[in-house]
Amino acid sequence: MELELFEKTWLDAWEGKEPHEPVGAVFTKPEIVSLILDLAGYKASAERLSRRRILEPSCGDGAFLGEVIVRMLDSEQKHAGLVDWDDPHLAEAIRACDLNSGFVGLARQSVRKILGEAGCPMHRAESLAEQWIVHADFLLTGWSERFDFVVGNPPYVRIEDLPANILQRYRSLYQTCADRADLYVAFFEKGLRLLAPQGCLAYICANRFAKNLYGRRLRELIAQHYRVRYYLNLEHTQPFANEVSAYPCITVIDGERGGPTLATTLEDIEPATLFALQPDLAGDSSVTKLVRFREWYQDGAPWIATQRDTFDHLTSLASRFPCLEESATETTVGIGVATGADDIYVRSAKTPDIEESCQLPLVMAADISPARIDWSGHYLIDPFDDESATGLRDLGAFPALAAYFEKHRVHLQRRHVAKKRPHAWYRTIDRVTHTLTSKPKLVLPDIQQGGVIGFDAGAYYPHHNVYWITSAGWNLPALQALLRSTLVLDQIRAHSVQMRGGSLRYQAQVLRKIRVPAASSLAVSLVERLAASAGSSDQQRLDELAHEAYAL
């Protein structure tokens, strides 16, 4: 039945042409390849590997494939005494594919070299290289066999960067390929489908899916049908052959539902660190770096902690306190305005040639500190009118604004939002809600080290790199002090994906998961003390007040 889902040839979907450039190619260091195969159980000492099937979905130039072959040949010598090059099992033991024909050629060349050096006759080496490695789109190819191991480093590609027809086809085939998911998410789903009953999938990829909204469907799929055997967060390390701006993890998944998960976060990938991750050491708590979880995260919940004490602490907070938006009446988290053309809509000062009523003071991320808003003088050229039935200003009533937009019409009309709504070609991506300007609010730069939360009494509109919080039920400076505490920072760190240098993302999807005391539960005197400390640089004082508020 599965074969009916796919094209007769994957090239049909690509209109007969592979992509000009390699898609999402990032290559893995040999020591990490070795670790992944160990964690998956693909070890020469364990069994005769030629009697098992292994698949690499995106083989590149053969980093995983080379180690797989070496281990399989070593296994033959250990279990059979020698390698019988005519053994038909060899041809069925390995499958690998890549979308890029150049990589397929390099991988086949590498395979022939490895086999030749191992004593394989040239004609057999040629044959095995051809059979083992296929030129194909893994996601659009129907596979008749199932595999005991699916391993590798799937490509990192934002799905919206794919050709529209390919994206549509992927979305139709893979339920996890939703929202703004990265392509590797679909590689997970496909790889899991292809596992034999006792099979195991082991990937290194970006760790975004573990916490982000776009990974929810994948996390749900795993929770419902599989077991996470190992989860290693490597976001502080560089496990790839070249420096890349990825935040990786190793995830090993099998079908043994109900089994434990072993997890950790690594600060380095030195030999001693990797040795302490070996499966043979997993039961020795004095040596291993792995932490045992009797149950991994259920129902698609974000994988927010790899340490037991952190997990228990966050679980306790979740059982005792409401989420931020439920902590007081009319508490709302949002993000500032995205324009699609900041060079046109965002000005560093008021523009005298445009009607003053069409310019909103704009608070930028760099303007914000806990003590005050140090406004840089930026303005938003505002195309919206709250009184208009369409929401947009009638340009006939604002000739200077009309002239300004007309000057930039060609640039503005190239944006996706303008193509989607040609009659509204001069709108920003996001609607501007003018009442937000005059509302008291907390403002938070998106990417920061932590604790940078400012208070705006009602003077500015937030830029798109700034998140905001409004509330009818909170004393906002008191909430500001709570959100700057280490108790909340630790929650942000758990829910956020980390950036290079340890920066965090204060995104709405993160802020909405933060647990805080209900505003109504706090004594008036405590609220007053919190508010008085909102802009303080005394972290110890902020933490003492937060501990009192959380009754810890």
N, C-alpha and C positions, 0 to 999 in steps of 0.2 A: 504493500500500500504506500509506503514512504516514497518509492520511486515515482509514483504518479504526481507527487508534489513538485517535481523538479523538471527543468527543461531537458530536452534530449541531449543537449550539450550546453555547458555553462556559458559558452561563447555566444549563444543566442541572446542571452540577456545583455551581454556586453557588446552586442551588435558586431560580433566577429573580431573585436579588437581588445587586447588586454590593455590595462592602463599604461600610459607612457612612462610613469615613474613608479618605483616600488611603493606599495601601499602600506604605510605604517610600519616600516621595517626598523626594528631595534634588536640588536644582537646581544646575547647573554654570555657572561663570563664563564669559562669552563668549570670553575669550582662551584658555581651556582647550578649549572647543568647537572653536575655530579650529585649535588645535594638533592635536587628535585627528583632525580631518578631513584636515589636512595629512599626518599620519603614515599615515593610511589610503590616501592618494593621491587623495582626492576633491577635486581642484583644477581650477578653471575653465581654467587654462592647459594642463592635461594632455591633455584630450580633450573631446568633446562629451558632456556628462554626461547629457543627456536620453536618450541611447542606452544608458545603464547603469541598473541597478536598485539602489536604496538602501532599507534598512529601518531604522526606529528602533523597537525593541520596547516602549519605555516612554516615551512622548513628553512626559508631563507637560504643561506649558503651552506647549511648543514651543521650548525653548532651542536644541536641535540642529536642529530642523526649519526654523526661520527661517533659519539660516546655510546649510543645505542648499539651500533655495530660492534664496537670493541667489546662491549659487555656480552653481547650475544655469542661472539666467537670464543670469548673466554669461558662462557658457560658451556659451550660445546666441548671444549677441551677438558673441563672439569668433570662433566657428566657423561661424556661419550668417549673420552680419550683422545679424540682427534676430530677435525672438521671434515665431514663428508660433503664436498662441494656439490655433489649431484643429488643430495637429499632434497626432495621436493618441498619439505617443510620450510626450508630457508626462504624460498620465494614468497611464501605466504606470511612470514613472521613480521615483516615490516611494511608499512605504508607511510608515505609522506607526500605532501603536495604543496604547491605554491602558485599564486596567481601570476607571478612574474617569471617569464621564460628565462631571463638571464640568471635568476637565482636557481631555477631548476637545472640549468646547464652547469653552474658552479657546484651544486650539490652532487650531481651525478659524477662530475669529475673527481670530487673529493671521495665519493664512495669507491670509485674504481681504484683510486690510489690506495685507500685503506685495505681493500680486498686484495689488491696485487701484492702489497707488502706482507699480507698474511698468508700468501702462497696460493691464492685463488687463480685458476687459469684465466687468461685474458678474456676468452669468449664468455665464460661464466660471469666474470665481473661485469662485463658489458650488459649481459642479460639481467642480472640482478639489479644493477643501477637503473635500468629502464623499467623493471617491474616495480621496484620499491618506490620510485619517485615519479609522480604524475604532475603534469601541468594542468592545474584546475583551480576553480574557485571553490574552496572547501564548503562554503555556505550554500552554493547552488548545485552541488554534486550529490547525487543519490548513491549511497554506499550500501552494498548488499550484505556486507559482513559486519559483525560486531567485534569490538576490540577489548582486550584485557587491560590495556593501558592507552590513555590518550594524554600526551604530554607536549609541552612546548611553551612558546612565547607568542601568543596571538597578536595580531597587528593592533596598533593604537591609532584609531581614526575616528574623529567626530563624524557621526553618521550624516549630519547635514552637509558635510563636505563631499559626500559621494554624489555621483550622477543621479538625477531625480528618479530615473527608471530603475536603477539598481537599488536605491534606497527603498522605493515602493515595494520591490520584490522581496527584499530582506524583511521589511516590516510585515509583509503578508505571510512569511514563512516562520517568523520567530516572535513569539509573544513577549519575550523580554526586550525586544528591540523597540523600546518606547521612549517617549519624552526626548531628551537630548543625549541618549545613551551613546557610549563609545562602542565601536564595532566589536571589541573583544567580548562584550556581553553576549552577543549572538554566538560567538565561538564557544562560550561556555555551554549555552543551551544545546547547540548542535553536538558538541563533544559528549555531553551527558547522555543524549539520546543514543549515541553509538556505543555506549558501554555494554559489555557483556554482563551477565548477572552478578559476577563477582569482580567486575572491573573497577578501575580507579582512574580518575582524571587528575592531572597535576599540571597547573599552569603558573607561570610568573606573568604578572600583568599589573596595570595601574590599580591602586587600591580604592579608587573613587567609588566603585560599585558597592563596597562594604558599608558605606555611610550615606552616600548621596541618594537623592530621591530617584534618580534614573536607575539605580540598582535594585529598587524595591521588588520588582517582578522576579528578578533573578534570585534574590534572597528568599522570596516566597517559594519559588520552585525548588530550591535546595532544601529549605526547611520541610517542605511537604513530602519530598520523595527521596532525599539523600542524607548523607552524614558528612559534615566537614571533619575530616580526619586530622588535618593540620592546617593552621592558619598562621603564617609568619608575616608580620608587618615589617617591611624593609624601607619605610619612607625616609629614614634618616641615613640610608646607605646608597651606594651607587653600584648595583650588581650587573651593569651593562658594559659592553666592550667600549662604548663611547659615552661621553658625558651627555645625558639627556635630561630634560626637565620633566621627568616622570616620577611618581611617588608609588613605588612598587610594593607588591606583596606576593607571597607564594601561597597558593590555595590548593589543597589536596582533598578530593571529594570521592566518596564511594557510596555504595548502597546499604551499608550496615547501619540502618536507622536505629537509634537508641544507644549507639556506641558513644564513647567519650570523644572530646575534641582536645587536641594539644595545641596550644597557641603561645605566642610570645611576640614582643616587639624588639627588634635588634638595633643597636646603636652602631654596630660595625659588622663587617663580614671577614674578619681576620680568621686564619685557620683554626685557632683554638675555639673561637665562637661557633664556627660551622661544625666543628667536631662535636661540640656539646649539644647539637641538634640531631645527632644520629638516632635513628629509631631504636637501635640496640641499647641506647642509654636512657630511653624515655622513662623507664621505671625507676631510675636512680635519681632521686630528688637532690642528692648532694652534688651531682655532676651536670645534669641536663638543665638547659635554660627554658625548657618547655613547661607551661602551666596547664594542668589538667582541669578541664571543664566537664562535669558530668552531663550537662546539657548545653548545647550551643544556642544561639539566639533563635527564638521561635517566631513564626508568623511573619517573617520578612522584616523583623526589627533590625535597625542598624547594628553593625558589629562594633560597638563603641569602646570595648576594653579587651585587652589581652592579659591583664593581670587580675588575679582573683580578688584582691582587696579593693581595687578600683571598681570591678564589676559589682561586688557586694555593696559598696558605698552608693553607687549610682542606683542600684536596685532598691536600696532602702529609701533614698530620696524620692524615687518614683512612687513608692508605696505610701509616702507620707505627705507629699506636697503636690499642688497643682502645677500644670504647665503655665508658662508665663502668660499666655493670652487668656487663661482661665483663672488667673490669680486675683482679678479685680474687674469690676464692670467696665465695659467698653475699652478693654486693653487690646491694642492692635499693633501688629508688626508689619512694616511695609518697606519698600525700597524707593529711592528717589527716581527722578525722571531720566529715562533713556531716550536719546534724541535720534540716534542713527547718523548724526552729523554734528558732533560737538564743535567743530571748527566754525560752524555757521550759527548754531543756536546758543552757544556758550561764549560770552564775551568777558574779557578781563576787567572791563569797566562799563559804566552806563554809556550807551551809544546815543549821542545827541541828535542824530538824524532819524531816530525811530521814536514813535510816540511813547512817552514815559509809562503810560498805563500798560504797555505791551512788554514791559521789562520787569522781571521778578528777581529780587536779590537771591542769589544761589549760594548755599553753603557747600563747600568742597571738603573732601576728606582731610586735606592738609590744614584746614581751618580749625579743626576740632581738637580740643584738649579737655581734660576733666575740669579744669579750673574755669575755662571760659571759651567762647567762640571768638577766635581771632580772625575776623572776616577779611578775606583777601579782595573783596570788592567785585566779585564775579556776578554777572547777571545772566538770566535765561531769557532769550527772545521767545516770547510766549505766544503761540498761535491759537490758544483756546479762549473761549468766552463762555462763562457759566450761564449767561442769559440766552445764549443762542440755542435754537432748537437742534442744530446739527452738532453743537459743541465747539465748532471752530469759529473764529472771528470772520466776519464779513470784511474781506480785504478792501471793499469799496469804501468802508467807513474808516479805514486806517491807511491812507495813501502812502505814508512813509514806510510802514511795515510792508505794504504790498510791493513797493519799489525794491525794498531789501530782499524779499523772497524772490521776486522776479529776477533779480540780479543773479541769484543762485539756483534758479529753477532747474537747470540741466542736472546739476549735482544732486539736488533734492529728489528729483524724479527717478534717479537711478536706484534709490533705496527700495528694499523689499516692501516696506510699509506703503510707499507711494505707488508701486506697481500693483499692489493688492487693492488700493483704494485711489484710483487715479484722480477722482474729483477732490480728494483731500490730500493732494500731493505735498502740501506745505506743513502737515501735522508732524509732531514728534511721534516716536514709536509709542511712548506711554502717554496716556491722557494726563493733563495737568489739572489737579484738583486744587483750586485756589484757596479753599478754606484751610488746607494743610499749612499754608504759610503762616497764618496767624495763630495756629494752635500751639500751645506749649508741647514740647516733644523732646525726647532723648534722641540724639543723633550719634551714629556709630560708623566709623570707617569700616568698609568691607574687609580689607586685608590689613592686619595689624598684629603686633606682638601680644596684645591682650590688655584689657582694662581701659582702653581709650574710649570713653563714653562721655559725650558732652550734653549739656542742657541748653536748649533754645527756648526762650520764653515766648517766642512767636514772631520771629523777625525774618526767617529765611525759608526758602524751599530747598529740599535736599537734592543734590546731584545723584546720578545713578550709581556712583561708588559709595553711597552713603545709605545705610538702613536707618529707619526711624521707628520709634515706639511712642504711641499716644495712649492715654488712659484717663477715664473719668474717675476711676476708683483709687488710683495711686497718687500719693504725693510724689511727683516725678523725681525731685532731687533725692528722696529717700530710696526710691527704686534704683536710681543711678548709683548710689553708694552700694547697694546690695549687688548690683550687676558688676561692680568693679572689684568685688571681693574674690579671694582665692577660691572660695567654695564654688562660685559661679564660673570662674576662669577654668577650673578643673573640668567642669561640665562642658564648657565650650571646647576645650581641648579634646575631650572624649568624642564629642559629636562632630567636630570639624575635621575636614581633611587638612593636613598640614602642608604648608608651602616650604620652599627652600629657605633656610635660615630660621626655621621654627615659627614662621608667621602662621596665623590662624585666619579662617574665613568666618566672619560674623554675618553669615547669610541668614535670611529669614527662616529657611528650613532648619537651621541650627538653633536660632533664638527661640523658635516655637517649641523646641524640645526641652528647654531649660526649666528646671523645677525651682520654684521660689515659694516662700510662705504666702498664704493668702493675705492680701493687704489688710483685711478686716481683723486678722488674728493678732496684729501687732499693737502693742500698747502705744498710746499717743506720745508718751515720753520717748519711747524708742524710735518712733518715726521722726520726731524732732531731732534726736541725736544723729540719726542716719542722714537726714537732710542737711544738717550742719556740717557733716563730714564729706558730703558728696564730691566736692572738688579737691579734697585733701590729698597730699602726697604721702600721708602716713598709712602705709599698707597694713601695718599691725593693727592700727585703730579700726580700719575698715573691716578687717577680718574678725576682730573681737565683737564688733556690732553685728556682723553677719552670723556669727556663732550664736549670739543671743537671739537673733531673729529666728534662726533655724532650731533653737532649743537643743543645741549640741553640747 
